[in-house]
Amino acid sequence: MRRAIILGLCAACVDTGSGPPPKKIDRKVIQANLVAQVPGDALHLDVSLGGRVSYVGNKLDRPAVPPGQAAKIVHYWRVEIPPGPGWRVFAFLRGAPGSADFMNLDPTDMELGHPVETWKAGEIIQDAQDFVLRPDWKSKTATLYVGLVHVGGHDIGDRMPATGPSTLDRAVIARTFDVDLAKAPPPPGTVYVPHAPGPIAIDGVAMDQGWQTAAASQEFQTAEGSPEPVGKATAKLSWDESNLYVFVQVTDSDVFSEYKKHDDPLWKQDAVELFIDADGNRMGYVELQVNPNNATFDSWFKSTRAQPGDESWDSNMVTAVKVHDGIGWDVELAIPWEAVKGRDEQMKINTPPHVGDRWRLNVVRVDAKTGSKDVSASSWNRITYGDFHALDRMLTVVFADRTGAIVPPPEPPAGAGSGSAGAGPGSATIVVPAAVRRTAGEVKQP
């Protein structure tokens, strides 16, 4: 058992054996990274390995690394006595004590192009290492261990001794850095929605600054048991202090809907549907629809769809549609925050939401062929053909700040100035023609 644990944490990876040919490193790259001195702003450790090599220190390109994102650390080695053949560099990351977080780091370009057996006395080697922290990393910190190990060695005893401060198990504790868990990628079925970085005009185009960082779906998944729809659909989500924003782009060579009035049964032909269960209790939710004619439908369900929805309720959403002949259609929606409560004014949610708040919703595309009474369906989070509402299959939406972080920043100190009124996150608001309430933008009839 002890040997198994050591193997799991040791620096020496399992030998890869046969595989693709080794990467060729340009000699100019090697020469450029044999430097005269270590930068003054590097973290200096000066750990001796077997009296032959010093691990001088390193530089990390950021103070905190989010899971699933790339980072770079630059190592600096100084050669006192050439180690000779039979050695190689190792590097691995461990999480907080007691956690299962662990990952080996791949060899760097300098390790491949200028291996340890070629190191010469007096060289200072600048060794840049790019890595992507595992998306499922759970610890709030990651500690990087580096050193030299016998080629083919797997045990701690195979490492070149590294002793003194900043060492453990014959390895250099090169750096412990913070892990920005607030920006960790969401688990399946969860979407982080960044705050809009600027205004959003409801015109059916979605080219505004406010859409630049929006959460975007993959192609919608066909509902289980549904015929395949014509073409594909994708969606985006954004938000600010006034509205939840939705943009759906549909490719469809047969755009078809005869319905043109508010609260017509839009779901019987081409339409986009949005279901929002803001408090996530699977009871009390809203249904919103738009079709290619920019006709709208909204309904409030007090409990579940087992009881009829209240179609007299009005969401006051603003919509715009662009139809592209023979290609498809796009729809853009701005949904006021109070609308998501339907008629339940006591619903226990924040409006607007706070960073880190979690809601449940889904976006569904309904497709009908011209003259047909049959429809097909696809959605952001997959549903069944028998239930488009599917409260149990909704996305979990987590509201994030402008950087994509889902953990709110600390409160400013008491008495700190807040700047002029209207500045900050609340400055990104919907831009709509003054006379328009429910719908906006020109619509070209299909």
C-alpha positions as CSV (number, residue, x, y, z in Angstrom):
1,M,0.0,0.0,0.0
2,R,2.8,2.4,0.9
3,R,4.4,1.9,-2.5
4,A,1.1,2.5,-4.2
5,I,0.8,5.8,-2.5
6,I,4.3,6.8,-3.4
7,L,3.7,5.9,-7.0
8,G,0.6,8.1,-7.0
9,L,2.4,11.1,-5.7
10,C,5.9,10.6,-7.2
11,A,7.4,12.9,-9.7
12,A,8.4,10.3,-12.2
13,C,5.5,9.6,-14.6
14,V,4.9,6.3,-16.1
15,D,7.1,5.9,-19.2
16,T,5.2,6.5,-22.4
17,G,7.1,4.0,-24.5
18,S,6.2,4.2,-28.1
19,G,4.2,7.1,-29.4
20,P,4.4,10.2,-31.6
21,P,7.9,11.4,-32.5
22,P,9.4,13.9,-30.0
23,K,8.8,17.5,-30.6
24,K,11.6,19.3,-32.4
25,I,12.8,22.5,-30.7
26,D,14.4,25.3,-32.7
27,R,18.0,25.9,-31.6
28,K,17.3,29.6,-31.5
29,V,14.6,29.0,-28.7
30,I,17.2,27.1,-26.7
31,Q,19.8,29.9,-27.0
32,A,17.3,32.5,-26.1
33,N,16.6,30.7,-22.8
34,L,20.2,30.4,-21.7
35,V,20.2,33.6,-19.8
36,A,22.9,35.7,-18.1
37,Q,21.0,36.3,-14.9
38,V,17.7,35.6,-13.1
39,P,15.2,38.5,-13.1
40,G,15.0,40.4,-9.9
41,D,11.3,40.0,-9.7
42,A,11.4,36.2,-9.6
43,L,10.6,34.3,-6.4
44,H,14.1,33.4,-5.3
45,L,14.5,30.0,-3.4
46,D,18.1,29.0,-4.2
47,V,17.7,25.3,-3.3
48,S,20.7,23.0,-4.0
49,L,20.0,19.6,-5.6
50,G,22.8,17.2,-4.8
51,G,25.4,20.1,-4.9
52,R,25.2,20.0,-8.7
53,V,22.3,22.2,-9.6
54,S,20.5,25.1,-7.9
55,Y,16.8,25.7,-8.4
56,V,17.1,29.5,-8.2
57,G,13.4,30.3,-8.4
58,N,10.4,31.1,-10.6
59,K,7.9,33.6,-11.9
60,L,4.1,32.9,-12.2
61,D,2.2,34.9,-14.7
62,R,-0.8,35.5,-12.4
63,P,-1.6,35.6,-8.6
64,A,-4.4,33.0,-8.9
65,V,-5.1,30.3,-11.4
66,P,-8.7,29.3,-12.2
67,P,-9.4,25.5,-12.8
68,G,-9.6,24.7,-16.5
69,Q,-7.6,27.7,-17.6
70,A,-4.0,28.0,-18.8
71,A,-1.2,29.5,-16.8
72,K,2.6,29.9,-17.2
73,I,5.4,29.5,-14.7
74,V,9.0,30.2,-15.6
75,H,11.7,28.2,-13.8
76,Y,15.3,29.2,-13.4
77,W,18.0,26.6,-12.9
78,R,21.7,27.3,-12.4
79,V,24.2,24.5,-13.2
80,E,27.1,24.2,-10.7
81,I,28.4,20.8,-11.8
82,P,26.9,19.1,-14.9
83,P,24.5,16.3,-13.6
84,G,25.5,14.1,-16.6
85,P,23.3,11.4,-18.2
86,G,20.5,9.6,-16.6
87,W,18.6,12.5,-15.1
88,R,15.5,14.4,-16.1
89,V,13.3,17.3,-14.7
90,F,10.0,16.5,-13.0
91,A,7.2,18.8,-12.0
92,F,3.8,18.1,-10.4
93,L,1.0,19.9,-8.5
94,R,-0.7,18.8,-5.3
95,G,-3.8,20.3,-3.7
96,A,-4.3,21.2,0.0
97,P,-3.3,18.5,2.5
98,G,-5.9,15.7,2.5
99,S,-7.3,16.5,-0.9
100,A,-7.1,14.2,-3.9
101,D,-6.1,17.0,-6.2
102,F,-2.9,16.0,-8.1
103,M,-1.5,16.4,-11.6
104,N,1.8,15.8,-13.4
105,L,3.1,18.6,-15.7
106,D,4.3,17.8,-19.2
107,P,7.9,18.3,-20.2
108,T,8.7,21.9,-21.3
109,D,10.3,22.9,-24.6
110,M,13.6,23.5,-22.8
111,E,13.5,20.0,-21.2
112,L,13.0,18.5,-24.7
113,G,15.5,20.7,-26.6
114,H,18.1,21.1,-23.8
115,P,17.7,18.0,-21.6
116,V,19.6,17.6,-18.3
117,E,22.3,15.4,-19.8
118,T,23.4,18.4,-21.9
119,W,23.5,21.0,-19.1
120,K,26.9,22.7,-18.7
121,A,28.6,24.3,-15.7
122,G,27.7,28.0,-15.4
123,E,24.5,27.8,-17.4
124,I,21.4,29.6,-16.1
125,I,18.4,28.0,-17.8
126,Q,15.1,29.8,-18.2
127,D,12.5,27.1,-18.4
128,A,9.0,28.3,-19.3
129,Q,6.2,25.8,-18.4
130,D,2.6,26.2,-19.7
131,F,-0.1,24.2,-18.0
132,V,-3.8,24.0,-17.6
133,L,-5.1,23.4,-14.1
134,R,-7.5,20.4,-14.0
135,P,-11.1,21.6,-14.5
136,D,-12.2,19.5,-11.5
137,W,-9.6,20.9,-9.1
138,K,-11.3,21.4,-5.8
139,S,-8.6,22.8,-3.5
140,K,-8.2,26.6,-2.8
141,T,-4.5,26.2,-3.4
142,A,-2.1,24.3,-5.6
143,T,1.6,23.6,-4.6
144,L,4.1,23.0,-7.4
145,Y,7.0,20.5,-6.7
146,V,10.0,20.3,-9.0
147,G,13.3,18.6,-9.1
148,L,15.5,16.0,-10.9
149,V,14.9,12.3,-11.0
150,H,16.6,9.3,-12.5
151,V,15.2,8.5,-16.0
152,G,12.9,5.6,-15.5
153,G,12.8,6.2,-11.7
154,H,9.5,6.1,-9.9
155,D,10.3,6.4,-6.2
156,I,11.2,9.3,-3.9
157,G,14.6,7.7,-3.5
158,D,15.2,8.0,-7.2
159,R,15.2,11.8,-7.0
160,M,18.4,13.9,-6.7
161,P,18.5,15.1,-3.1
162,A,16.9,18.5,-2.4
163,T,17.4,19.5,1.2
164,G,16.9,22.5,3.4
165,P,14.0,25.1,3.4
166,S,11.4,24.9,0.7
167,T,11.9,21.1,0.2
168,L,9.9,18.0,0.9
169,D,10.6,14.4,-0.1
170,R,13.8,15.4,-2.0
171,A,11.7,17.8,-4.1
172,V,11.7,21.6,-4.3
173,I,8.5,23.3,-3.1
174,A,8.6,25.7,-5.9
175,R,5.5,27.7,-5.3
176,T,2.1,27.6,-3.7
177,F,-0.5,29.6,-5.5
178,D,-4.1,30.4,-5.0
179,V,-6.8,28.6,-7.1
180,D,-9.6,30.9,-8.2
181,L,-12.5,28.5,-7.6
182,A,-14.9,31.4,-8.4
183,K,-14.0,31.0,-12.1
184,A,-13.9,27.2,-12.2
185,P,-15.8,25.8,-15.1
186,P,-19.4,24.8,-14.3
187,P,-20.4,21.2,-13.9
188,P,-22.6,19.6,-16.6
189,G,-26.0,21.2,-16.7
190,T,-24.8,24.4,-15.1
191,V,-24.1,27.7,-16.9
192,Y,-22.2,30.7,-15.5
193,V,-23.8,33.9,-16.9
194,P,-21.4,37.0,-16.8
195,H,-22.8,40.4,-16.1
196,A,-23.1,42.4,-19.4
197,P,-20.0,44.6,-19.9
198,G,-22.1,47.3,-21.7
199,P,-25.5,48.3,-23.0
200,I,-27.7,45.9,-25.0
201,A,-30.0,47.2,-27.7
202,I,-33.0,45.0,-28.5
203,D,-32.8,44.9,-32.2
204,G,-32.5,41.2,-33.1
205,V,-28.8,41.6,-34.0
206,A,-26.8,41.0,-30.7
207,M,-23.7,42.9,-31.9
208,D,-23.6,45.1,-28.8
209,Q,-20.8,45.3,-26.3
210,G,-23.1,43.8,-23.8
211,W,-23.1,40.4,-25.7
212,Q,-19.3,40.1,-25.9
213,T,-18.9,38.0,-22.7
214,A,-22.3,36.3,-22.8
215,A,-22.7,32.6,-21.9
216,A,-23.2,30.7,-25.1
217,S,-24.7,27.3,-25.7
218,Q,-23.6,24.4,-27.9
219,E,-26.0,23.5,-30.6
220,F,-29.3,22.6,-29.1
221,Q,-30.0,19.0,-28.4
222,T,-32.9,17.3,-30.1
223,A,-35.6,16.3,-27.5
224,E,-35.7,12.6,-26.7
225,G,-38.3,11.0,-29.0
226,S,-38.6,14.1,-31.2
227,P,-38.2,14.1,-35.0
228,E,-35.1,15.9,-36.1
229,P,-35.7,19.7,-36.6
230,V,-34.7,21.4,-39.7
231,G,-31.4,23.2,-39.1
232,K,-29.8,24.0,-35.8
233,A,-30.2,26.5,-32.9
234,T,-27.9,28.2,-30.4
235,A,-28.5,30.7,-27.6
236,K,-26.7,33.3,-25.4
237,L,-27.5,34.6,-22.0
238,S,-26.5,37.9,-20.4
239,W,-27.8,40.2,-17.6
240,D,-27.6,43.6,-16.0
241,E,-29.5,45.4,-13.2
242,S,-32.6,45.8,-15.4
243,N,-33.1,42.6,-17.4
244,L,-32.2,39.0,-18.2
245,Y,-31.1,39.0,-21.9
246,V,-31.6,36.1,-24.3
247,F,-30.5,35.8,-27.9
248,V,-31.4,32.7,-30.0
249,Q,-30.1,32.1,-33.5
250,V,-31.9,29.5,-35.6
251,T,-30.8,28.1,-38.9
252,D,-33.9,27.0,-40.8
253,S,-34.6,26.8,-44.6
254,D,-38.3,26.6,-43.8
255,V,-39.2,29.4,-41.4
256,F,-42.9,29.1,-40.8
257,S,-45.6,30.6,-38.5
258,E,-49.0,31.9,-39.3
259,Y,-49.5,33.4,-35.8
260,K,-49.2,37.1,-35.5
261,K,-51.1,38.1,-32.3
262,H,-50.0,38.2,-28.7
263,D,-50.9,35.0,-26.8
264,D,-51.7,33.1,-30.0
265,P,-50.7,29.4,-29.6
266,L,-47.2,30.1,-30.9
267,W,-45.9,26.6,-29.8
268,K,-47.8,24.9,-32.6
269,Q,-45.4,26.3,-35.3
270,D,-41.9,27.8,-35.3
271,A,-41.1,29.5,-32.0
272,V,-38.6,30.0,-29.3
273,E,-39.7,29.2,-25.7
274,L,-38.1,30.2,-22.5
275,F,-39.0,28.6,-19.1
276,I,-37.8,30.2,-15.9
277,D,-38.2,28.6,-12.4
278,A,-36.3,31.3,-10.6
279,D,-36.4,29.9,-7.1
280,G,-35.7,26.4,-8.4
281,N,-38.4,24.7,-6.4
282,R,-40.1,23.1,-9.5
283,M,-43.3,25.0,-8.7
284,G,-44.3,28.5,-9.8
285,Y,-42.6,29.4,-13.1
286,V,-43.1,31.5,-16.2
287,E,-43.2,30.5,-19.9
288,L,-42.3,33.0,-22.5
289,Q,-42.4,32.6,-26.3
290,V,-41.5,34.5,-29.4
291,N,-42.1,33.5,-33.1
292,P,-40.7,34.6,-36.4
293,N,-43.4,37.2,-36.7
294,N,-42.3,38.7,-33.4
295,A,-45.6,37.7,-31.9
296,T,-45.2,36.9,-28.2
297,F,-46.8,34.6,-25.6
298,D,-46.4,34.7,-21.9
299,S,-48.0,32.6,-19.1
300,W,-47.6,32.1,-15.4
301,F,-47.9,28.7,-13.8
302,K,-48.8,28.9,-10.1
303,S,-47.7,25.3,-9.4
304,T,-46.9,22.9,-12.2
305,R,-48.3,22.4,-15.7
306,A,-50.8,20.0,-14.2
307,Q,-52.9,23.2,-13.7
308,P,-53.6,25.6,-16.6
309,G,-51.3,28.5,-16.9
310,D,-52.4,32.1,-16.4
311,E,-52.2,33.7,-19.9
312,S,-53.7,36.9,-18.7
313,W,-50.4,37.6,-16.9
314,D,-48.1,39.9,-18.9
315,S,-44.3,39.7,-18.6
316,N,-43.7,43.1,-20.3
317,M,-40.7,41.6,-22.1
318,V,-39.2,43.4,-25.0
319,T,-38.4,41.4,-28.2
320,A,-37.0,41.8,-31.7
321,V,-36.7,39.4,-34.6
322,K,-34.7,39.2,-37.8
323,V,-35.8,36.7,-40.4
324,H,-33.3,35.8,-43.1
325,D,-35.0,34.2,-46.2
326,G,-34.0,30.6,-46.7
327,I,-31.4,30.8,-43.9
328,G,-33.2,31.1,-40.6
329,W,-34.2,33.7,-38.0
330,D,-32.8,35.4,-34.9
331,V,-34.6,36.6,-31.8
332,E,-33.5,38.8,-29.0
333,L,-35.3,39.2,-25.7
334,A,-35.0,41.5,-22.6
335,I,-37.0,40.1,-19.6
336,P,-37.6,42.5,-16.7
337,W,-36.5,41.0,-13.4
338,E,-39.9,41.3,-11.8
339,A,-41.4,39.2,-14.6
340,V,-39.6,36.0,-13.4
341,K,-41.8,36.0,-10.3
342,G,-45.0,35.8,-12.3
343,R,-47.8,36.6,-9.9
344,D,-45.8,35.4,-6.8
345,E,-44.6,38.7,-5.4
346,Q,-43.3,36.9,-2.3
347,M,-41.0,34.6,-4.2
348,K,-37.8,34.4,-2.3
349,I,-35.3,35.6,-4.9
350,N,-33.1,38.6,-5.4
351,T,-34.2,40.9,-8.3
352,P,-31.9,41.8,-9.8
353,P,-29.9,38.6,-8.8
354,H,-26.8,38.8,-6.7
355,V,-23.5,37.4,-8.0
356,G,-23.6,33.7,-7.1
357,D,-27.4,33.3,-7.1
358,R,-28.6,30.2,-8.8
359,W,-31.8,29.9,-10.9
360,R,-33.3,27.3,-13.1
361,L,-34.3,27.9,-16.7
362,N,-34.2,26.4,-20.2
363,V,-34.5,27.6,-23.8
364,V,-36.4,25.5,-26.3
365,R,-36.7,25.8,-30.1
366,V,-39.9,24.5,-31.7
367,D,-39.8,23.7,-35.5
368,A,-42.7,23.1,-37.8
369,K,-42.6,22.5,-41.6
370,T,-44.9,24.7,-43.7
371,G,-48.4,23.3,-43.7
372,S,-47.6,20.5,-41.1
373,K,-49.3,20.1,-37.8
374,D,-46.4,18.2,-36.4
375,V,-43.5,19.9,-34.6
376,S,-40.1,18.9,-33.5
377,A,-38.1,20.3,-30.5
378,S,-34.6,20.9,-29.4
379,S,-33.2,22.7,-26.3
380,W,-30.2,24.1,-24.5
381,N,-30.5,21.4,-21.8
382,R,-32.0,18.3,-23.2
383,I,-35.7,17.6,-22.7
384,T,-38.2,14.9,-23.7
385,Y,-40.6,15.3,-26.5
386,G,-43.4,14.6,-24.1
387,D,-42.7,17.6,-21.9
388,F,-41.1,20.8,-23.2
389,H,-41.5,22.5,-19.7
390,A,-39.5,19.7,-18.1
391,L,-38.8,21.4,-14.7
392,D,-36.5,18.6,-13.7
393,R,-34.3,19.1,-16.8
394,M,-33.7,22.8,-16.6
395,L,-30.3,24.4,-16.7
396,T,-28.8,25.7,-13.4
397,V,-27.9,29.3,-14.2
398,V,-25.4,30.9,-11.9
399,F,-25.1,34.7,-12.1
400,A,-21.5,35.9,-12.4
401,D,-19.8,39.3,-12.3
402,R,-18.2,40.9,-15.4
403,T,-15.1,38.8,-15.1
404,G,-17.1,35.5,-15.0
405,A,-16.5,35.0,-11.2
406,I,-19.5,33.6,-9.3
407,V,-18.2,34.6,-5.8
408,P,-19.1,38.2,-4.9
409,P,-16.2,40.5,-4.2
410,P,-15.7,41.7,-0.6
411,E,-17.6,44.7,0.6
412,P,-15.7,48.0,0.4
413,P,-14.5,49.4,3.8
414,A,-17.0,51.5,5.6
415,G,-16.9,55.1,4.4
416,A,-15.1,54.3,1.2
417,G,-16.2,56.4,-1.7
418,S,-18.5,54.8,-4.3
419,G,-18.0,57.2,-7.2
420,S,-20.7,59.0,-9.1
421,A,-24.3,57.8,-9.2
422,G,-25.0,55.4,-12.0
423,A,-21.5,54.1,-12.3
424,G,-20.5,50.4,-11.9
425,P,-22.4,47.3,-12.8
426,G,-25.8,49.0,-12.9
427,S,-24.7,51.3,-15.8
428,A,-25.3,48.5,-18.4
429,T,-29.0,48.9,-19.2
430,I,-31.4,48.0,-22.0
431,V,-31.6,50.5,-24.9
432,V,-35.0,50.5,-26.6
433,P,-37.0,53.0,-28.6
434,A,-39.0,55.2,-26.2
435,A,-42.4,54.2,-27.6
436,V,-41.8,50.5,-27.6
437,R,-42.9,48.2,-24.7
438,R,-43.4,44.6,-25.7
439,T,-41.7,44.3,-29.0
440,A,-39.0,46.2,-30.9
441,G,-37.1,46.1,-34.2
442,E,-38.3,45.5,-37.7
443,V,-39.6,42.1,-38.7
444,K,-39.4,40.7,-42.2
445,Q,-42.3,38.4,-42.7
446,P,-41.4,34.8,-43.7
